[in-house]
C-alpha cells in the first residue's frame, strides 16, 4: 500500500515541476493577470495547489506550517518553489 502512495507523490512532484517550469517562462504581467478564473490568475491557481500540497504533507508527516486558510496566499517565488519546497516537508 505504501508504494502506491509513494508513486502518487512522485507523479504529483513530476506534474508540479513541469507546471512550475512552464509558468516560470511567462512574463510576470501575464502570470499575475486576472483571467476570470476561480483563483483569478495563474499565480492564484498555483497558490491554491501549493496550499493544498502543504496541507496534505502536514497530514501525512505531521510536519510543516498549519494552513491558515485559502484566502491567505502563500508568498513564494516560482524559482524558490521549484528549487526547494518539494524536497522538504514544510
C-alpha positions in Angstrom: 0.0 0.0 0.0 2.8 2.4 0.9 4.4 2.0 -2.5 1.2 3.2 -4.2 1.2 6.5 -2.3 4.9 6.9 -3.0 4.0 6.5 -6.7 1.3 9.1 -6.4 3.6 11.5 -4.6 6.2 11.0 -7.3 3.7 11.7 -10.0 2.5 14.9 -8.2 6.1 16.1 -8.0 6.7 15.4 -11.7 3.5 17.3 -12.6 4.3 20.2 -10.3 7.8 20.5 -11.7 6.5 20.7 -15.3 3.8 23.2 -14.3 6.2 25.5 -12.4 8.8 25.3 -15.2 6.2 26.3 -17.8 4.8 29.1 -15.5 8.4 30.5 -14.9 8.7 31.2 -18.6 5.7 33.5 -18.6 6.1 37.3 -18.4 5.3 38.5 -14.8 2.3 40.5 -16.1 0.7 37.5 -17.8 1.4 35.3 -14.8 -0.4 37.7 -12.5 -3.1 38.8 -14.8 -6.7 38.3 -13.8 -8.1 35.7 -16.2 -11.6 35.5 -14.7 -10.9 32.0 -13.3 -11.9 31.0 -9.8 -8.5 31.9 -8.4 -8.2 34.8 -10.8 -4.6 34.5 -12.0 -2.2 31.7 -12.7 -0.4 32.9 -9.6 -3.6 32.4 -7.6 -4.1 28.9 -9.0 -0.6 27.9 -8.2 -1.0 29.2 -4.7 -4.1 27.1 -4.4 -2.1 24.0 -5.4 0.8 24.9 -3.1 -1.5 25.4 -0.1 -3.3 22.1 -0.9 0.0 20.2 -1.1 1.2 21.7 2.2 -2.0 20.6 3.9 -1.5 17.1 2.7 2.2 17.0 3.6 1.3 18.1 7.1 -1.4 15.4 7.3 0.9 12.7 6.2 4.0 13.7 8.1 2.8 15.9 11.0 5.5 18.4 9.9 5.0 21.9 8.5 3.1 25.1 9.0 -0.6 24.9 9.6 -2.6 26.4 6.7 -4.5 29.4 7.9 -6.9 29.5 5.0 -7.3 29.7 1.3 -7.8 33.4 1.4 -4.2 33.9 2.7 -1.9 33.4 -0.2 1.5 31.9 0.3 4.3 34.2 -0.5 6.6 32.3 -2.9 8.7 32.9 -6.0 8.5 30.3 -8.7 12.2 29.8 -8.5 12.2 29.2 -4.8 9.2 26.9 -5.0 10.6 24.9 -7.8 14.0 24.6 -6.2 13.2 24.0 -2.6 9.7 23.3 -1.4 9.3 19.8 -2.9 12.4 18.4 -1.2 11.2 19.2 2.3 8.0 18.6 4.3 7.3 22.2 5.5 
